[in-house]
Amino acid sequence: MNDQLSFLYEDDATRHLDDILSLERFQRYLDAANGDRSLAYKLYALNTAIAEAMFSPIQMLEVALRNRFHAELSKTYGDDWYDQIGVITDVFQRNQIAEAKLNLVRDRKPIEPGRVVASLSFGFWTSCLGRRYEDMWRRTLRHAFQHAPDGLTRKRINSPLTRIRLLRNRIAHHEPLLKHNLLDRHDRIVEITGWLSPIASDWSKHHCRFSEVYDDDLSKLFRT
């Protein structure tokens, strides 16, 4: 077990942490630890360490997906594909594009494709794999996954990316992660990154600390 997870606090410090974390949120860790407060704090520390470790490969996947989609969409519709009628039709996505442009104007920066694209969220890119974009998938987006197995379908890639996006959101909102199948999530992140770019996937595997911090025995407490 990581020594950092075994760090013990004095009782008064622990009571202060209880107030900071709030009983409502910390209760999930206490329940998983069957009321053992010391073990609950180890679970909380493990959750934090995993969140930190998982963010690195998720970040690489998000950047690779964004840039590969932008490259393929630009080939078909031009660099300003997001402004072309009939390309992006989802209201949520249209609002994100408008907000990205507004923020650039507020920051007195030029509205350039690279800046707009970099401002769009992971949710924007995964939404490009929704059912409404089946034609765009067949015409354009499937080419982004040039290292994927033959016959990759929109549905097959949409489901795991949606789960990864939800995990990313849980990390961003400091939610418990341990009840999820994190080993599978990690493997899917690295695998899909490899479909976009094998070198990017190798970079993620080299720099990711997930295997160093993950503790399956402790995590099982959350899943039982």
Disulfide bonds with the S-S distance in Angstrom:
none
